[in-house]
Amino acid sequence: MKIGLAQQNYMIGDFKGNFEKMKTAIEEGINAKADLLVFSELCVCGYPPRDFLEFKHFIHECSNVIQRLGEIAGDQIAIIVGAPSENKKKDGKDLFNSAYFIENGKVKYIAHKALLPTYDVFDEYRYFEPGNEFDVVEFKGKKLAITVCEDIWDISDINPLYRIKPVVELAKKNPDVLINLSASPFSYKQARIRTEVVRKNAVEFNLPVFYCNTTGAQTELIFDGGSLVVASDGTVVDEMPYFEECVRFYEFTDHGSQITVYGEQSTVNRQQNKDEIKLIHDALVYGIKNYYQKLGFKKAILGLSGGVDSALVLVLAVRALGKENVLSVLMPSQFSSSHSVDDSLQLVKNLGSSHKIIPIKEVFNEYEKNLSPHFEGKPFDITEENLQARIRGNYLMALSNKFGYILLNTTNKSEAAVGYGTLYGDMCGGLAVLADVYKTQIYKLCRYINQDEEIIPEHILTKAPSAELRHDQKDSDSLPDYEILDKILFEYIENRLGPDEIEGLGFDEVLVTRVLQMVNRNEFKRHQMPPTLRVSPKAFGSGRRLPIVGKYLD
């Protein structure tokens, strides 16, 4: 049997565009004389559709696309398509998250997703009724076990969250092949975990597994693809590229122990590079590119401070959008060092991108002059520091409005965690590129970018981090060393450890208390941040839901 996987980049609610992509893949499958072509989870409407699922018209459009895809496929190829389906029973939710098996142009079988994740960024039980019937579908003398995403993740000790195990139930029907339609969001750890999950399914149930993941970014969520074909002995036959579309076809024997990539010779253990820093870099570039493309934007603007964060965002933006579409704005004040301007100018020269220099000293002085009578003689403090950040934010937004640029936010995860940023100043923007990347990871990403040539000036990477909002200011005046801070933040945010547990790892009690209190007290700032590109297993945003008002650890 020849099976194809269509790893494609869909847009939520773009029924016409999604249909055209799928039509092209079907035609490619017909030309390759494939028997079956598998698409990804909710591919018809895009994932995650969220509250669009509450609109009957939205569901009706999904049904129309399924019918049209059946007509295109006809009797030339069978397809498996992901889409919502209506629950005909009065009890339960109105919809299932389903996989449609279409043969001879007609829907022959519909498999409903049984395990509905409600953790991290997932909230599927809000919309869907879990499936509770498990069967195989016969096709060309084979029994196909069709599953949707999470249904294969409750395997052994990897993800024991559920009481029911769909593949165990399906295995009782003696299938010949396990097929999974997925929309699995990227994190820098996910590719390794995903590969192991698919391998364990293959070995435990002695079945070849065809796993089709989606690719593309949907606002903050990035989908890397990495679709997999694994033989029944657990051998990874093929792993599709990350962060790009791909359609491939495979032929397998009766028992699924021998699978070959159609038209290619070397086909065993074709796995992708899983280096975490490379993955984060590629994901961020992909996320920026998709955000702009899918919203119809072309041009980006950012404030270039001479620091490492804005330098990294500029490089990523240029790689995503092209140097001609990115404008850097240098906004020095009386507190800015000369090397910050010089370093920034060298960076834009290295990249060949455009820039403007707009000093803020005079405007800041006017603010001070006009506010002085109302400040009642109080000394210079964080108020004046924040004024500078807000002046810069106003300049950037003015240029954005005038010329149609979309502002890229340069806040990193360490700063966002402890509230080291100014609302309506350096925390404004249309997309937060680095707010899920710790400061220590920022430096690693910059070194990765500079591995072949010096793109980011070395001085940016070696000087002490500073907001330069007062004379001789350093980040270390307000924050612990980033090497220590990031470790504490990681244990609290990613690993959800409490203060006693973190102290047990060897960190100072007073420091741990201070850091955790800063994190909790600044939730109100994070609620007002732009959408953040998610690259870690626990990002700020929809995957980390905490109250603004609370007393925990206060």
TAWO-V935577 format. One record per backbone hydrogen bond with DSSP energy under -1.0 kcal/mol. NH is the residue of the N-H (numbers start at 1). CO is the residue of the C=O. Records with the same first field share a line. If there is no record, write none. Layout:
NH=CO + CO
This chain:
3=250
4=36
5=248
6=38
7=246
13=45
14=11
15=13
18=14
19=15
20=16
21=17
22=18
23=19
24=20
25=21
26=22
27=23
28=24
29=25
30=26
31=27
32=28
33=30
34=29
35=2
36=2
37=78
38=4
39=80
43=40
44=82
46=42
52=49
53=50
54=51
55=52
59=55
60=56
61=57
62=58
63=59
64=60
65=61
66=62
67=63
68=64
69=65
70=66
71=67
72=68
73=69
74=70
76=73
78=35
79=102
80=37
81=100
83=98
85=96
87=94
96=85
98=83
99=111
100=81
101=109
102=79
103=106
105=74
106=103
108=101
109=101
111=99
113=97
122=119
124=117
126=123
127=124
128=124
129=95
131=113
137=144
139=142
142=139
144=137
145=177
147=179
149=181
151=148
152=149
153=150
155=153
158=155
161=159
169=165
170=166
171=167
173=170
174=171
176=143
177=143
178=208
179=145
180=210
181=147
182=212
186=222
188=535
190=187
193=189
194=190
195=191
196=192
197=193
198=194
199=195
200=196
201=197
202=198
203=199
204=200
205=201
207=202
209=230
210=178
211=228
212=180
215=8
216=223
218=221
221=218
223=216
225=214
226=241
228=211
229=238
230=209
231=235
232=256
234=231
237=229
238=229
239=270
240=227
243=224
246=7
248=5
250=3
251=260
252=1
253=258
260=251
262=249
264=261
269=236
271=269
279=275
280=276
281=277
282=278
283=279
284=280
285=281
286=282
287=283
288=284
289=285
290=286
291=287
292=288
293=289
294=290
295=291
297=292
300=325
301=406
302=327
304=329
311=307
312=308
313=309
314=310
315=311
316=312
317=313
318=314
319=315
320=316
321=317
322=318
325=322
326=323
327=300
328=354
329=302
330=356
336=333
341=337
342=338
343=339
344=340
345=341
346=342
347=343
348=344
349=345
350=346
351=347
352=348
353=348
356=328
358=330
360=332
364=360
365=361
366=362
367=363
368=364
369=365
370=366
371=367
372=368
374=371
375=371
378=375
385=381
386=382
387=383
388=384
389=385
390=386
391=387
392=388
393=389
394=390
395=391
396=392
397=393
398=394
399=395
400=396
401=397
402=398
403=399
404=400
406=299
408=301
409=431
413=437
416=412
417=413
418=414
419=415
420=415
421=419
425=422
427=422
428=425
430=407
431=407
432=531
433=409
437=434
442=438
443=439
444=440
445=441
446=442
447=443
448=444
449=445
450=446
451=448
455=453
460=457
462=458
463=459
473=470
475=465
477=474
478=475
479=475
484=481
485=481
486=482
488=484
489=485
490=486
491=487
492=488
493=489
494=490
495=490
497=491
502=498
503=499
504=500
505=502
506=503
507=502
512=508
513=509
514=510
515=511
516=512
517=513
518=514
519=515
520=516
521=517
522=518
523=520
526=522
527=523
528=525
529=526
533=432
534=220
544=541
554=551
